[in-house]
Amino acid sequence: MGSALVFMGVFIFLANVFFLCPTIVLAQEQGGITRHYKFDIKMQNVTRLCHTKSIVTVNGQFPGPRIVAREGDRLVIKVVNHVQNNITLHWHGIRQLRTGWADGPAYVTQCPIQTGQTYVYNFTITGQRGTLWYHAHISWLRSTLYGPIIILPKRNVPYPFVKPYKELPPVIFGEWFNADTEAIVNQAIMTGGGPNVSDAYTMNGFPGPHYNCSDKDTLRLKVEPGKTYLLRLINAALNDDLFFSIANHTFTIVDADAVYIKPFKTDTILITPGQTTNVLLTTKSQYPKATYLMEARPYVTGLGTFDNTTTAGFLEYHSPLLSSSNSIKKLQLFRPSLPALNDTIAATNFAKKFRSLANSQFPCNVPKTVQKRFFFTVGLGTQPCAKNQTCQGPNGTRFTAAVNNISFVLPSTALLQAHYFGQSNGVYTTDFPINPPKQFNYTGNPPNNTMVSTGSKVVVLPFNTSVEVIMQDTSILGAESHPLHLHGYNFYVVGQGFGNYNSNTDPQNFNLVDPVERNTVSVPSGGWVAIRFLADNPGVWFMHCHLEVHTTWGLRMAWVVQDGKLPNQKLLPPPSDLPKC
């Protein structure tokens, strides 16, 4: 009888494991574990703000399911497209060493996965640990199709900070649109005007109590007194930087974009679209007889319209004396004080606090010398309206965006495929300008001519080239911050400032000792940022603004990094199931 009960207990335990994690199958592999996931892209009815609509999801979940792995693990993710939209998935921040075929941006590293098709993303997590995320990388589908990637250290390797008591569920900031986002972006493209803004910000898909009809759609994080928790934060919003705070609590930031940093304390966090941040949250030493609001609202720099609302959730302390929701509602409620919507000083001071650990275990390998220098202007511009059409941009033009006055046009064939098979003719050219074609006072009075050029132009880099890129905001249609994301690489943020970059004086203040290492950085509104990286990952790598509206308007470009001479310095061959255009 006893052995039968033991057997039944083991059976129930295993059944629960596979019920909770139905997509995961583990297999041993040298140096790590292979983790198999299956992502069914399907429609799901979701109700928010008393409005029900059918959205694109992974496995019917919004946000999508967590991916959990350890540094050194291999991920094999089978994606099956059951919806009418073309689909690609990007594993944001994963280095994809020699596995650019798994990176995901549509028409850059792959053609889309069409309705009824399947594609297997296969890659290994090398030298990374922390929090990253995945999202759709075609049109505006990432408004609902996104989820967290949790990368744990290798077994028996401790964190370089105080070991947390527990992890809280990751918090993913997003935006909710009552309307279909594909209709919104298509209308904006057709009219040449700005797209409609979101109806709410969300935490883990929930708007929270500040919105109509949303009291039940509220994130609640439950904690115990006197404990230190690890909290993972991800900004998946389409178009907005966000300030975030928890009333009467302080964060210790320990990680940015899956890279450990020198810990520092802060009451408020600024996180741009694409960025991730890990923080330690230490709770009150005793039960406080109170509940605390967590809030996020936008940091705004542009002149256009924006969603001027605030999403909120609750940080609730566990008490054995309070068992009913009515008792919890009677507790005193504290609300955080967030910076003003346009508080650039707060944003700048926060960004300056990030520094790499730069120790023997986690060195800072910033290139000290540079072989290739680039100066990129980033900002908005215009294009002529089509004949016999009236557009909604400035003076009847179309809104557009550009890098060095080139608004990038995605080809109909994937750039990586054209590069690998030597078929670039008619797909892209290699004459992307390394400097602005015309110099002007980038942050002063705008020039009379706001028109930009278009093209599918790339920059070609020999393998192992050390690169420096200055990204300069422009005020052509108003200064604005731009969260720039580089695929396939981390980079070091060696300097930033306001006004026009000065190549004679500004490099004297570059930090080449412990600059922060990131995959997404915000170009300051009316300012510039300097990054460095070593081009040691062959392939074709997208770089673009992570404000979806700016990417749609063309604020994007691509790097082609050539193969090295050694076998382990060459791009791997494409998989057999690579989607065709």
Secondary structure, DSSP 8 states (H G I E B T S, - for coil): -HHHHHHHHHHHHHHHHHHHSTT-EEEEETTEEEEEEEEEEEEEEEEETTEEEEEEEETTBSS---EEEETT-EEEEEEEE-SSS-B-EEEET---TT-GGGS--BTTTB--B-TT-EEEEEEE--S--EEEEEEE-STTGGGT-EEEEEEE--TT---SS---SEE---EEEEEE-SS-HHHHHHHHHHH-S-----SEEEETTB--TTSTT-SSS--EEEE-TT-EEEEEEEE--SS-EEEEEETT--EEEEEETTEEEEEEEESEEEE-TT-EEEEEEE--SS--SEEEEEEEEEE--SSS------EEEEEEE--TT--SHHHHHTSEEE------TT-HHHHHHHHTT-BB--SSSS-----SS-SEEEEEEEEEEEE---TT---SSGGG-EEEEEETTEEE---SS-HHHHHHTT--TTT-BS---SS-SS---TTSS--S--B-EEE-BEEEE-TTEEEEEEEEE--TT----EEEEETT--EEEEEEEESS--TTTGGGG---SSBEEESEEEE-TTEEEEEEEEE-S-EEEEEEESSHHHHHHT-EEEEEE---SSGGGS-----TT----
